[in-house]
Amino acid sequence: AFDKTVAKDNSLAVGYFQRGFVHLQLEMYEEALSDYHMAFSHLRKNPFIDYKQLGLRHILYAWEVLYSTAAVQCRLQQWQEARATLHKAIVWRPEGRTGILDLALERVQDHLFLEPMQVPLGEFFRPRKKEVEQLDSKDFLGKPKVISSIIPNDEYIGFEPLRPQ
């Protein structure tokens, strides 16, 4: 399902983020790492993307993507890269709220795995009713009508002003 999602909208950072989590759970670490890199690049240097407008009650933060990237790097035994990624995540984390990242740096220092971030369980895209209603096709032109002349043997083709009857 995530493959279809990112195929339809290849700029959907949260799609790559969620697919990366699934790849990580399936122990497909290279694919997970690639997805997390794609998610971070599709954030386009924004600290977060709020998906509430699209119907997903979740805000995807850049530091969460980087944290999850470090979690995959730990599984791949890339401890130096994981440390560098976590330092990058500290830059993206809001000021004064780096406790989770400091703890993660200690775990990486001790060569312990990190658990990746994920979209909360039970959160799904639920587009607003107004947007879904507009997906139905509408007939703006109406049904075609055949109009014939009321004058017998009239061979005129084209448009002319209305004639009194």
Secondary structure, DSSP 8 states (H G I E B T S, - for coil): -HHHHHHH-TT-HHHHHHHHHHHHHTT-HHHHHHHHHHHHHHTTT-SEEEGGGGT---EEEHHHHHHHHHHHHHHTT-HHHHHHHHHHHHHHS-TT--HHHHHHHHHHHTT---------TT------HHHHHTTS---SS--------SSTT----S-------
